[in-house]
């Protein structure tokens, strides 16, 4: 432990200490922006011709080039996905401030990702396996919520309880749902009580980007990131448009209705964005009973919810910004229960009178400061308060439980560009997790985390071609007041060569963990069982390796493949002790491995695209001295195939998504399972301009083939569903 802190604070001292020798030279500096959106562009190459001067833009688009002999030069900027920008005869007789605004290509080849390294990078420059759903991609889907949007992401499987009104929680590379960290604009949504995060409550209409990182990520995000991370990022104001507003209405099957309105404006250095969303559904769809195929109608499955996103910012200058984010959510819904047959009563295990209310309040204040050429500091103070109230007057004992989870915290991150090839990032996190519950009482949990990450880049020549090697070692220390400390190291590499035809090798190895939840530790004694305060964190060692081959032209295509392997120990599972009392115990081990293969084609610019992604996974119980050793883990499909295609012909667009998921076991002894299923979704849209306003109409079709599908035992999905979306935006 002492050695870790010595290393950490030594790097912090280096972070704040730099020297430079005086010479009769000048400095060129500025920012690189997207001309269309005004967003900063990281990893852009800035070259001063006929000199040795050159650099790459930092994570916030800032660049600087020192030691340039005074004179007149031509300066060019180049980055994949944008047209080359070049300025000739630039007078550099004194220090020069020079911003560049790059025109994007027709095909956006390389989106920006934040979650992989906790700083902005082009996706091609990170070592992790990741997927970025940009706003344009989200609009191509039939998704209404974040949960629906990520269903087709490779390596990811969602558990859906009851469609629109149900809870939808993700699994990445075979992880449990509580082994995935979910962020909203950098704020952690996971709570100390555990149980994962319901992605069904976040409307797509308020989101600008969704990032999915596959593989253990505790080295940067701390606890719970065993399977990976999902980062929901709200919309941002287009800097090129000082005023924007829009209204969108959705009407659909089973009484589904949604209304969304937003407005955004920029006044000089001040900007704001507000998004209001109301959604509701009767949820009374028809389904087939799992035991005999008889048709029935889902009851007590209604939903009504409201969301508010508010974001305001003040730009003191290009390098110093302050931002406030507020998110409010309120919902009420029926909890229909399972339609599986109770072996004791012979009747479905439905809960016709159970209700649930959910309230979430998020507040975040973010300061982003470029305090020197080589130093960037970020501070994020946040509060996440989530209240869940569940009532069920039926059953053996009426239930009226209320749980209020509150997380208060602060994140501090600093980036120091020691040289053009070495970047040091350090971070500190302090948060307090509180729970007030009618079920049980727990002490506050204090969590302290600290991490260090290095990024080393080296260009060299191989057979006359330039290659780029990136090495990213990282380590994080987390200390929990109730379960102790964990260290999470990680090492990633990326070897890339070629410009137009690019080939990359990448890989990662590291450790991750999940701390026991409040429910695991402190569940009250109810006679039959109770929590276990002696639990240890679940731990995992994972590695992956793969390649990406891209043709970065107007006839874009990409082929990628990754192998992943994860060994999980100290898995927490409920079992009976010697006295027959049930409690959670660290008894489980698991091995999860697989291959992810993807193909992307966009041969005719924006007119047509085809994406194919297949995940093969083997997930088995490896607990020692257990009769379940070698058995398949429940709800881990062996195969998942997604095929997404679309066309755009002028004002008309159409998109299809086909998904095939293999059999999933529902019992730990593999005696029961859910059949494989295939699902076809699609949409047809038409948009046109009217008085400088974009008007659009879209017909969405979900489960076009009207299949009877169960993603979870006892919880049917709706059959064929039709939604009509109409809106305008300026």
Secondary structure, 3 states (H helix, E strand, C coil): CHHHHHHHHHHHHHHCCCCCCCCCCEEEEEEEEECCCCCECCCCEEEECCCCCEEECCCCCEEEEEEECCEEEEEEEECCCECCEEEEEEEECCCEECCEEECECCCCCCCEECCCCCCCEEHHHCCCEEEEECHHHHHHCCCCEHHHHHCCCCCEEEEECCHHHCCEEEEECCCCHHHEEEEECCEECCCCCCCCCCHHHCEHHHEEEEEEEECCCHHHHCCCCCCEEEEEEECCCCCCCCEEEEEEEEEEHHHEEEEEEEEEEEECCEEEEEEEEEEEECCCCEEECCCCCCEEECCCCCEEEEEEEEEEEEEEECCEEEEEEEEEEEEEEECCEEEEECCCCCCEEECCCCEEEEEEEEEEEEEEEEEECCEEEEEEEEEEEEEEEEEECCCCCCEEEEEEEEEEEEEEEEEEECCCCEEEEEEEEEEEEEEEECCCECCCEEEEEEEEEEEEEEEEEECCEEEEEEEEEEEEEEEECCCEEEEEEEEEEEEEECCCEEEEEEEEEEEEEECCCHHHHHCCCCCCECCCCCCCCEEEEEEEEEEEEEECCCCEEEEEEEEEEEEEEEEEEEEECCCCCEEEEEEEEEEEEEEEEEEEEECCCCCEEEEEEEEEEEEEECCCCCCCCCCECCCCCCEEEEEEEEEEECCEEEEEEEEEECCEECCCCCCCEECCEEEEEEEEEEEEEECCEEEEEEEEEECCCCCCCEEECCEECCCCEEEEEEEEEC
